[in-house]
Amino acid sequence: MGALAALPLKISPYFFVKSPQKWRIRRVRNGARRPRPRGELCKALFIYAKKPPHKKEERKTQKFKTENKNMIKYIAYCRKSTDEKEKQVLSIESQIEELKEFAAKEKLQIVCFLTESRTAKNLGRPVFEEVIQKIEKGEANAILSWHPDRLARNSVDGGKIVYLLDTGKLIDLKFPTFWFDNTPQGKFMLSIAFGQSKYYVDNLSENVKRGNRQKLRKGILPNKAPYGYLNEPRLRTIEIDPIKSKIVKRAFELFAKGESSIADISRFFQKFGITRYNGEMLHLDTVKRILSNKFYIGIINFSGETYEGTHKLFLPPELFSKVQEIIKAREHPKNNKHNFTFLGLARCVECGCAITAEVKHKYYPSTRGNVDYIYYRCTKKKTDCSQNYLREELLEQQLRAIVAKSSLPASWAKL
C-alpha cells in the first residue's frame, strides 16, 4: 500500500485496481507511471484507468428511454365513493390536481381523465368498464390513479386489472401513493392491496351494522331523519325541526279533513319548500310514506323489525290514527271490469301525467236505450292540467295517424 500511495494519481471515478498479472504496454492516464515491458510479472497492485463512456452512446441510451416512456399512454381514473353532491365535494377535484402534478413530474403521457361517483364495493361501474374497454381496444395501455383502492374494492374488478397485466394489454400502473412494478413481485403486491381494500369495505360494513344495532337499542333511528325532524351531528340524535315540523303537522291536519288528495298534499309541501333535491314536487308514493310513517308516533321500523323510539313527538297520536283510517278507506282494489284498449300507451302532452279511462253511461229512452261511452283523460296528479276529456274514437284516430307515419310504404310489399 505504501507503493500504491506513492503513485502521483489524481482522484477520478475512472480508476480501478487489479490483481498482480503480466504487464502490458498501454498508456495510463492521469499521471500514472508507465508499465514495464511485456512479460515481466508485477509484484504490486497496478491501477488502470477506465475508459469514460462515449457521449454519443449516452445520448442514444437516454433517447431510447424517453421514446420507450412516451409509448405508454395513461388513462387517469378518479373516483369517489358516493354520488351525493353534498358528500366528498373536493375528492374528485383534488385527485385530478394531484395526478396532473404527478404526471408532469414523471413526464407521463395522459390520454384522458375519467371520473365517476360510485362505490367500488359492487360491480357495474360504467366509467370503470369504459376504462377496461379502452385498454382492450388499444386506445391506452396504462392507468394512472391515486391509489389501488380507487380502481377496485371487489375481487372481480381487481382480477380484471391483474388479468390485463398478465395478457400484456396493460403495461403499467402508476400511483402517487403506492409502488408498482410490472413484475411477479409487483403484481403480488397489487393483489394484496386489492385484498386490503376489500377487507376494509367488508370490515367497515360490519362496524356500521354493529353501530346501527346499538343506536336502535337506544331508540335512535340510524338513518336520515324523516321530514319534520333533523339529524343533530354533535349529539348524534334526531331532533324536531322547528320549521318543517309545523308544515308536516299542517299537512296531516289537511288530509285528516278528508277533502284533500295525496296530490294536493304534495302540492302543499312544494308550496312551503319541502321538495326533491331538484326542486320538483314530491312523488305521490313519497307523500303516502310520510303520511303512513309510524316514526311520527314514536315507533321505528328498521329492516323488518320494530323498535320503540326515544325521540320527541310533535304529532298527536289521534291525528295520525285518523289519517291512517282515511288512507285505508281510500285503498280499494282496482276495478278490472273494463279492459280499456289504449290504456298505458300514452301520456299527457302538457304535464306528462298518465292517461286514465272511464265509462260514461247515457240513456236514450226513445231510440237506443242505455249506451256506454269510453273517455280518456289526464290524471292531473302533478299540476292543474288544462286538457279535456277525449272520446275513444278520436284517440284511436290520433294513434292510427302516428303509426301510419312510422309504418313501411305499401309499395314495399311488392318487392
Secondary structure as UniProt FT lines:
FT   HELIX           2..6
FT   TURN            13..14
FT   STRAND          15..18
FT   TURN            30..31
FT   TURN            38..39
FT   STRAND          46..49
FT   HELIX           55..70
FT   STRAND          73..80
FT   TURN            85..86
FT   TURN            89..90
FT   HELIX           91..106
FT   STRAND          109..117
FT   HELIX           126..137
FT   STRAND          142..145
FT   HELIX           148..151
FT   HELIX           155..167
FT   STRAND          172..175
FT   TURN            176..177
FT   HELIX           184..217
FT   TURN            218..219
FT   TURN            227..228
FT   STRAND          229..232
FT   TURN            233..236
FT   STRAND          237..240
FT   TURN            242..243
FT   HELIX           244..256
FT   TURN            257..258
FT   HELIX           262..271
FT   TURN            272..273
FT   TURN            277..278
FT   HELIX           284..292
FT   HELIX           294..297
FT   STRAND          299..302
FT   TURN            303..304
FT   STRAND          305..308
FT   HELIX           317..330
FT   TURN            341..344
FT   TURN            349..351
FT   STRAND          354..364
FT   TURN            365..368
FT   STRAND          369..378
FT   STRAND          390..391
FT   HELIX           392..406
FT   HELIX           410..414
//
